[in-house]
Amino acid sequence: MIFDNVITTKGPATKALIQRHDNAPIPGHWREIQNIKNEIFGKETVGIEYYPAESNLLDTHNIYWLWIFPPGVLPLYIIR
């Protein structure tokens, strides 16, 4: 599921919910989510996976959240 124009403290973003149909964990989830990000948003788009504070954690399903912000919104490390 993709939610466009989600309001965040850094302005609007796109939030993508990624989940298997059978609710099982995604094996090797980092590479799978990277592939999903590339296919939907493009290979040069930066996606952020969200890990909340324990006090805000809701961990009842195997759901992965990917956040896509407009270019230049977040400071990013550039490999040179």
N, CA, C and O atoms as CSV, one atom per row, in Angstrom:
chain,resi,resn,atom,element,x,y,z
A,1,MET,N,N,0.851,-1.167,0.000
A,1,MET,CA,C,0.000,0.000,0.000
A,1,MET,C,C,0.896,1.229,0.000
A,1,MET,O,O,1.922,1.262,0.679
A,2,ILE,N,N,0.507,2.218,-0.751
A,2,ILE,CA,C,1.279,3.457,-0.829
A,2,ILE,C,C,0.384,4.617,-0.427
A,2,ILE,O,O,-0.737,4.764,-0.914
A,3,PHE,N,N,0.911,5.438,0.477
A,3,PHE,CA,C,0.200,6.610,0.964
A,3,PHE,C,C,0.997,7.841,0.540
A,3,PHE,O,O,2.114,8.048,1.015
A,4,ASP,N,N,0.433,8.660,-0.354
A,4,ASP,CA,C,1.117,9.866,-0.823
A,4,ASP,C,C,0.789,11.053,0.075
A,4,ASP,O,O,-0.254,11.085,0.728
A,5,ASN,N,N,1.696,12.026,0.099
A,5,ASN,CA,C,1.507,13.288,0.820
A,5,ASN,C,C,1.190,13.098,2.295
A,5,ASN,O,O,0.325,13.782,2.841
A,6,VAL,N,N,1.890,12.167,2.941
A,6,VAL,CA,C,1.765,11.975,4.381
A,6,VAL,C,C,2.490,13.129,5.061
A,6,VAL,O,O,3.628,13.436,4.707
A,7,ILE,N,N,1.853,13.764,6.022
A,7,ILE,CA,C,2.450,14.909,6.708
A,7,ILE,C,C,3.430,14.410,7.772
A,7,ILE,O,O,3.072,13.596,8.623
A,8,THR,N,N,4.670,14.906,7.715
A,8,THR,CA,C,5.700,14.578,8.698
A,8,THR,C,C,6.291,15.877,9.231
A,8,THR,O,O,5.943,16.960,8.761
A,9,THR,N,N,7.180,15.771,10.204
A,9,THR,CA,C,7.847,16.965,10.728
A,9,THR,C,C,8.808,17.567,9.710
A,9,THR,O,O,9.262,18.696,9.894
A,10,LYS,N,N,9.129,16.843,8.642
A,10,LYS,CA,C,9.997,17.342,7.570
A,10,LYS,C,C,9.216,17.661,6.302
A,10,LYS,O,O,9.806,17.808,5.232
A,11,GLY,N,N,7.888,17.768,6.414
A,11,GLY,CA,C,7.068,18.058,5.251
A,11,GLY,C,C,6.439,16.794,4.699
A,11,GLY,O,O,6.493,15.744,5.338
A,12,PRO,N,N,5.838,16.882,3.508
A,12,PRO,CA,C,5.150,15.724,2.940
A,12,PRO,C,C,6.127,14.634,2.508
A,12,PRO,O,O,7.253,14.910,2.095
A,13,ALA,N,N,5.668,13.397,2.615
A,13,ALA,CA,C,6.457,12.235,2.207
A,13,ALA,C,C,5.507,11.186,1.657
A,13,ALA,O,O,4.288,11.312,1.769
A,14,THR,N,N,6.072,10.168,1.072
A,14,THR,CA,C,5.318,8.997,0.646
A,14,THR,C,C,5.648,7.867,1.607
A,14,THR,O,O,6.816,7.620,1.905
A,15,LYS,N,N,4.623,7.182,2.090
A,15,LYS,CA,C,4.803,6.065,3.023
A,15,LYS,C,C,4.324,4.799,2.326
A,15,LYS,O,O,3.197,4.734,1.835
A,16,ALA,N,N,5.200,3.789,2.288
A,16,ALA,CA,C,4.844,2.521,1.657
A,16,ALA,C,C,4.810,1.424,2.708
A,16,ALA,O,O,5.774,1.239,3.450
A,17,LEU,N,N,3.707,0.702,2.772
A,17,LEU,CA,C,3.552,-0.448,3.654
A,17,LEU,C,C,3.883,-1.681,2.833
A,17,LEU,O,O,3.306,-1.901,1.768
A,18,ILE,N,N,4.817,-2.488,3.334
A,18,ILE,CA,C,5.239,-3.697,2.628
A,18,ILE,C,C,4.981,-4.885,3.537
A,18,ILE,O,O,5.449,-4.923,4.675
A,19,GLN,N,N,4.230,-5.859,3.024
A,19,GLN,CA,C,3.843,-7.013,3.834
A,19,GLN,C,C,3.561,-8.193,2.905
A,19,GLN,O,O,2.999,-8.021,1.823
A,20,ARG,N,N,3.951,-9.379,3.330
A,20,ARG,CA,C,3.608,-10.580,2.570
A,20,ARG,C,C,2.133,-10.899,2.744
A,20,ARG,O,O,1.535,-10.556,3.764
A,21,HIS,N,N,1.545,-11.556,1.746
A,21,HIS,CA,C,0.128,-11.922,1.822
A,21,HIS,C,C,-0.166,-12.887,2.965
A,21,HIS,O,O,-1.269,-12.880,3.511
A,22,ASP,N,N,0.813,-13.720,3.334
A,22,ASP,CA,C,0.592,-14.686,4.410
A,22,ASP,C,C,1.052,-14.180,5.776
A,22,ASP,O,O,1.063,-14.944,6.742
A,23,ASN,N,N,1.429,-12.907,5.872
A,23,ASN,CA,C,1.881,-12.268,7.119
A,23,ASN,C,C,3.190,-12.820,7.668
A,23,ASN,O,O,3.566,-12.462,8.784
A,24,ALA,N,N,3.890,-13.664,6.947
A,24,ALA,CA,C,5.172,-14.195,7.398
A,24,ALA,C,C,6.249,-13.123,7.234
A,24,ALA,O,O,6.097,-12.209,6.423
A,25,PRO,N,N,7.339,-13.233,8.005
A,25,PRO,CA,C,8.457,-12.301,7.805
A,25,PRO,C,C,9.015,-12.433,6.390
A,25,PRO,O,O,8.911,-13.493,5.773
A,26,ILE,N,N,9.599,-11.369,5.886
A,26,ILE,CA,C,10.230,-11.400,4.576
A,26,ILE,C,C,11.680,-11.828,4.773
A,26,ILE,O,O,12.467,-11.079,5.353
A,27,PRO,N,N,12.051,-13.022,4.298
A,27,PRO,CA,C,13.442,-13.460,4.447
A,27,PRO,C,C,14.375,-12.518,3.687
A,27,PRO,O,O,14.083,-12.102,2.566
A,28,GLY,N,N,15.509,-12.192,4.323
A,28,GLY,CA,C,16.443,-11.266,3.685
A,28,GLY,C,C,15.765,-9.959,3.342
A,28,GLY,O,O,15.942,-9.432,2.244
A,29,HIS,N,N,14.986,-9.431,4.279
A,29,HIS,CA,C,14.076,-8.333,3.963
A,29,HIS,C,C,14.763,-7.098,3.397
A,29,HIS,O,O,14.160,-6.387,2.593
A,30,TRP,N,N,16.004,-6.818,3.787
A,30,TRP,CA,C,16.653,-5.614,3.280
A,30,TRP,C,C,16.757,-5.654,1.768
A,30,TRP,O,O,16.371,-4.686,1.113
A,31,ARG,N,N,17.259,-6.726,1.187
A,31,ARG,CA,C,17.425,-6.824,-0.261
A,31,ARG,C,C,16.069,-6.827,-0.967
A,31,ARG,O,O,15.917,-6.206,-2.019
A,32,GLU,N,N,15.087,-7.521,-0.396
A,32,GLU,CA,C,13.754,-7.552,-1.013
A,32,GLU,C,C,13.124,-6.165,-1.026
A,32,GLU,O,O,12.542,-5.756,-2.030
A,33,ILE,N,N,13.240,-5.436,0.093
A,33,ILE,CA,C,12.655,-4.093,0.145
A,33,ILE,C,C,13.421,-3.146,-0.773
A,33,ILE,O,O,12.817,-2.266,-1.385
A,34,GLN,N,N,14.746,-3.310,-0.881
A,34,GLN,CA,C,15.526,-2.511,-1.833
A,34,GLN,C,C,15.019,-2.751,-3.258
A,34,GLN,O,O,14.876,-1.802,-4.029
A,35,ASN,N,N,14.751,-3.997,-3.610
A,35,ASN,CA,C,14.222,-4.316,-4.945
A,35,ASN,C,C,12.843,-3.704,-5.163
A,35,ASN,O,O,12.559,-3.181,-6.241
A,36,ILE,N,N,11.988,-3.764,-4.150
A,36,ILE,CA,C,10.650,-3.164,-4.246
A,36,ILE,C,C,10.768,-1.660,-4.432
A,36,ILE,O,O,10.092,-1.078,-5.280
A,37,LYS,N,N,11.635,-1.026,-3.630
A,37,LYS,CA,C,11.864,0.422,-3.748
A,37,LYS,C,C,12.313,0.776,-5.153
A,37,LYS,O,O,11.796,1.721,-5.748
A,38,ASN,N,N,13.272,0.029,-5.692
A,38,ASN,CA,C,13.782,0.304,-7.032
A,38,ASN,C,C,12.693,0.174,-8.095
A,38,ASN,O,O,12.604,1.005,-8.998
A,39,GLU,N,N,11.866,-0.865,-7.988
A,39,GLU,CA,C,10.824,-1.107,-8.984
A,39,GLU,C,C,9.719,-0.056,-8.949
A,39,GLU,O,O,9.204,0.341,-9.995
A,40,ILE,N,N,9.355,0.391,-7.757
A,40,ILE,CA,C,8.228,1.331,-7.634
A,40,ILE,C,C,8.675,2.788,-7.745
A,40,ILE,O,O,8.044,3.578,-8.446
A,41,PHE,N,N,9.762,3.145,-7.056
A,41,PHE,CA,C,10.154,4.550,-6.946
A,41,PHE,C,C,11.395,4.912,-7.761
A,41,PHE,O,O,11.680,6.094,-7.954
A,42,GLY,N,N,12.137,3.912,-8.241
A,42,GLY,CA,C,13.335,4.170,-9.038
A,42,GLY,C,C,14.611,3.859,-8.277
A,42,GLY,O,O,14.670,3.982,-7.054
A,43,LYS,N,N,15.637,3.450,-9.027
A,43,LYS,CA,C,16.899,3.026,-8.431
A,43,LYS,C,C,17.641,4.147,-7.715
A,43,LYS,O,O,18.386,3.874,-6.774
A,44,GLU,N,N,17.466,5.386,-8.125
A,44,GLU,CA,C,18.193,6.497,-7.511
A,44,GLU,C,C,17.377,7.230,-6.448
A,44,GLU,O,O,17.806,8.268,-5.945
A,45,THR,N,N,16.217,6.703,-6.108
A,45,THR,CA,C,15.411,7.254,-5.025
A,45,THR,C,C,15.917,6.698,-3.703
A,45,THR,O,O,16.274,5.524,-3.610
A,46,VAL,N,N,15.947,7.553,-2.673
A,46,VAL,CA,C,16.358,7.128,-1.338
A,46,VAL,C,C,15.111,6.787,-0.533
A,46,VAL,O,O,14.170,7.578,-0.465
A,47,GLY,N,N,15.108,5.607,0.075
A,47,GLY,CA,C,14.025,5.189,0.955
A,47,GLY,C,C,14.574,5.004,2.360
A,47,GLY,O,O,15.705,4.551,2.536
A,48,ILE,N,N,13.789,5.347,3.336
A,48,ILE,CA,C,14.185,5.222,4.734
A,48,ILE,C,C,13.267,4.197,5.395
A,48,ILE,O,O,12.046,4.333,5.331
A,49,GLU,N,N,13.842,3.167,6.031
A,49,GLU,CA,C,13.053,2.221,6.817
A,49,GLU,C,C,12.984,2.764,8.238
A,49,GLU,O,O,13.994,3.211,8.784
A,50,TYR,N,N,11.822,2.730,8.826
A,50,TYR,CA,C,11.550,3.402,10.090
A,50,TYR,C,C,11.613,2.431,11.260
A,50,TYR,O,O,10.954,1.391,11.250
A,51,TYR,N,N,12.408,2.776,12.267
A,51,TYR,CA,C,12.499,2.000,13.506
A,51,TYR,C,C,12.129,2.933,14.655
A,51,TYR,O,O,12.942,3.770,15.047
A,52,PRO,N,N,10.920,2.806,15.201
A,52,PRO,CA,C,10.449,3.763,16.213
A,52,PRO,C,C,11.083,3.522,17.585
A,52,PRO,O,O,11.710,2.491,17.830
A,53,ALA,N,N,10.901,4.502,18.465
A,53,ALA,CA,C,11.257,4.334,19.866
A,53,ALA,C,C,10.420,3.189,20.433
A,53,ALA,O,O,9.280,2.987,20.014
A,54,GLU,N,N,10.971,2.453,21.364
A,54,GLU,CA,C,10.237,1.316,21.959
A,54,GLU,C,C,8.884,1.748,22.505
A,54,GLU,O,O,7.924,0.979,22.460
A,55,SER,N,N,8.798,2.975,23.022
A,55,SER,CA,C,7.528,3.458,23.591
A,55,SER,C,C,6.456,3.646,22.516
A,55,SER,O,O,5.271,3.711,22.842
A,56,ASN,N,N,6.843,3.734,21.257
A,56,ASN,CA,C,5.889,3.887,20.153
A,56,ASN,C,C,5.776,2.639,19.289
A,56,ASN,O,O,5.119,2.664,18.249
A,57,LEU,N,N,6.409,1.551,19.707
A,57,LEU,CA,C,6.466,0.343,18.892
A,57,LEU,C,C,5.139,-0.403,18.884
A,57,LEU,O,O,4.561,-0.690,19.933
A,58,LEU,N,N,4.669,-0.712,17.682
A,58,LEU,CA,C,3.524,-1.596,17.476
A,58,LEU,C,C,4.048,-2.733,16.615
A,58,LEU,O,O,4.281,-2.548,15.421
A,59,ASP,N,N,4.233,-3.900,17.201
A,59,ASP,CA,C,4.877,-5.001,16.495
A,59,ASP,C,C,3.978,-6.232,16.532
A,59,ASP,O,O,4.341,-7.272,17.081
A,60,THR,N,N,2.796,-6.088,15.936
A,60,THR,CA,C,1.833,-7.188,15.968
A,60,THR,C,C,1.746,-7.934,14.637
A,60,THR,O,O,1.138,-9.002,14.567
A,61,HIS,N,N,2.347,-7.381,13.580
A,61,HIS,CA,C,2.331,-8.005,12.256
A,61,HIS,C,C,3.710,-7.848,11.631
A,61,HIS,O,O,4.495,-7.004,12.064
A,62,ASN,N,N,4.004,-8.631,10.646
A,62,ASN,CA,C,5.255,-8.492,9.908
A,62,ASN,C,C,5.055,-7.457,8.800
A,62,ASN,O,O,4.917,-7.788,7.623
A,63,ILE,N,N,5.046,-6.195,9.224
A,63,ILE,CA,C,4.858,-5.073,8.315
A,63,ILE,C,C,6.139,-4.259,8.309
A,63,ILE,O,O,6.730,-4.000,9.358
A,64,TYR,N,N,6.558,-3.860,7.125
A,64,TYR,CA,C,7.741,-3.032,6.960
A,64,TYR,C,C,7.290,-1.703,6.366
A,64,TYR,O,O,6.471,-1.677,5.448
A,65,TRP,N,N,7.821,-0.602,6.888
A,65,TRP,CA,C,7.462,0.728,6.405
A,65,TRP,C,C,8.652,1.339,5.700
A,65,TRP,O,O,9.769,1.321,6.216
A,66,LEU,N,N,8.410,1.880,4.521
A,66,LEU,CA,C,9.431,2.569,3.755
A,66,LEU,C,C,8.940,3.996,3.525
A,66,LEU,O,O,7.818,4.212,3.067
A,67,TRP,N,N,9.790,4.961,3.848
A,67,TRP,CA,C,9.456,6.374,3.696
A,67,TRP,C,C,10.284,6.962,2.571
A,67,TRP,O,O,11.498,6.767,2.512
A,68,ILE,N,N,9.626,7.679,1.682
A,68,ILE,CA,C,10.281,8.345,0.565
A,68,ILE,C,C,10.049,9.848,0.730
A,68,ILE,O,O,8.912,10.319,0.696
A,69,PHE,N,N,11.138,10.589,0.907
A,69,PHE,CA,C,11.056,12.043,1.033
A,69,PHE,C,C,11.551,12.689,-0.257
A,69,PHE,O,O,12.334,12.085,-0.990
A,70,PRO,N,N,11.101,13.915,-0.542
A,70,PRO,CA,C,11.622,14.610,-1.723
A,70,PRO,C,C,13.139,14.793,-1.609
A,70,PRO,O,O,13.666,14.871,-0.499
A,71,PRO,N,N,13.843,14.862,-2.738
A,71,PRO,CA,C,15.293,15.080,-2.695
A,71,PRO,C,C,15.641,16.332,-1.894
A,71,PRO,O,O,14.957,17.351,-1.993
A,72,GLY,N,N,16.710,16.247,-1.101
A,72,GLY,CA,C,17.196,17.393,-0.343
A,72,GLY,C,C,16.546,17.616,1.005
A,72,GLY,O,O,16.953,18.521,1.734
A,73,VAL,N,N,15.544,16.819,1.364
A,73,VAL,CA,C,14.858,17.020,2.645
A,73,VAL,C,C,15.668,16.475,3.812
A,73,VAL,O,O,15.764,17.117,4.858
A,74,LEU,N,N,16.248,15.299,3.638
A,74,LEU,CA,C,17.022,14.674,4.709
A,74,LEU,C,C,18.513,14.760,4.411
A,74,LEU,O,O,18.924,14.639,3.257
A,75,PRO,N,N,19.327,14.969,5.447
A,75,PRO,CA,C,20.773,14.909,5.209
A,75,PRO,C,C,21.178,13.456,4.967
A,75,PRO,O,O,20.833,12.572,5.751
A,76,LEU,N,N,21.905,13.214,3.888
A,76,LEU,CA,C,22.299,11.861,3.537
A,76,LEU,C,C,23.810,11.792,3.370
A,76,LEU,O,O,24.453,12.745,2.928
A,77,TYR,N,N,24.347,10.662,3.727
A,77,TYR,CA,C,25.773,10.403,3.571
A,77,TYR,C,C,26.058,10.105,2.104
A,77,TYR,O,O,25.371,9.286,1.492
A,78,ILE,N,N,27.047,10.751,1.550
A,78,ILE,CA,C,27.410,10.536,0.154
A,78,ILE,C,C,28.755,9.825,0.110
A,78,ILE,O,O,29.746,10.325,0.644
A,79,ILE,N,N,28.786,8.672,-0.520
A,79,ILE,CA,C,30.019,7.890,-0.643
A,79,ILE,C,C,30.840,8.458,-1.798
A,79,ILE,O,O,30.335,8.625,-2.908
A,80,ARG,N,N,32.089,8.749,-1.530
A,80,ARG,CA,C,32.974,9.286,-2.590
A,80,ARG,C,C,34.169,8.420,-2.738
A,80,ARG,O,O,35.032,8.696,-3.572
